[in-house]
Amino acid sequence: MINPTLEFLYGLHNRGIKLGLKNIESFLKICGNPHKEIQTIHLAGTNGKGSTASIISKILQKMGIK
């Protein structure tokens, strides 16, 4: 199952889609790597972001972090 999926994804390269993080890393470097200066929590996914954000918020508040 994974091999056909990978073949499909890498086949997109011929259409101008580049996989990997090299482009993003280059862009961030040009911008001065702002991601290294700001402490963040990145939530992603389909379900549960709201409740997860709420729980993390309460934990951080209890720790005195705004």
N, C-alpha and C positions, 0 to 999 in steps of 0.2 A: 504493500500500500504506500509506503513512504517513498519508494523509488520512483513510481510514476508521478507522485506529487512533486518531488524534487526536480524531475525532468521537466515538468510543466513550468515550474518557477524559473529554472535556469533558461528555459526556452524563451522566456519573456525578455531576456537580455537582448535578443535580436530585434526587439521592438522598442528599444531605448530604455527599458527598465533595468536599473542596476541594483542588484542585491548587495547587501553588506553595509557596513557603517563608514566606509572610507569617505564618502561624500559628506555625511553628517559631521564626522570628525574634522574634516577640512573646514567646513563652514563654521563650526564652533571655534576652531583655532583662529580663524579670521576675525571672529567676534570677540576674541579675548578670553575664550573659555568661561563664559558667565556661569555655566552649570557648576563650576568648581567653587564659586564664590557664594552661592545661595544655598542654604539648607532647605531641601524640599522633600516632600513625600509624593510620589507619583502613583496615582490610583488609576488602573485601567481594567477593562474587562466588560463583560456584558451585564452581569447582575451583581448587586451587592455593594456598589460604590458608595451609595448614600449612607448605608448603615456602617460600612467600614470607616468612612470619613468621620462619622459621628463618634464612633468608638475611639479612633485615633485622637480626635479633638478633645474628648473628655480626658484621655490619658495625659495628653500634653498640658491641659489646663491644670490637672492635679499636680503636675511636675512644675507648674509655674511658668510654663513656656507659652508665649502668645503666638 
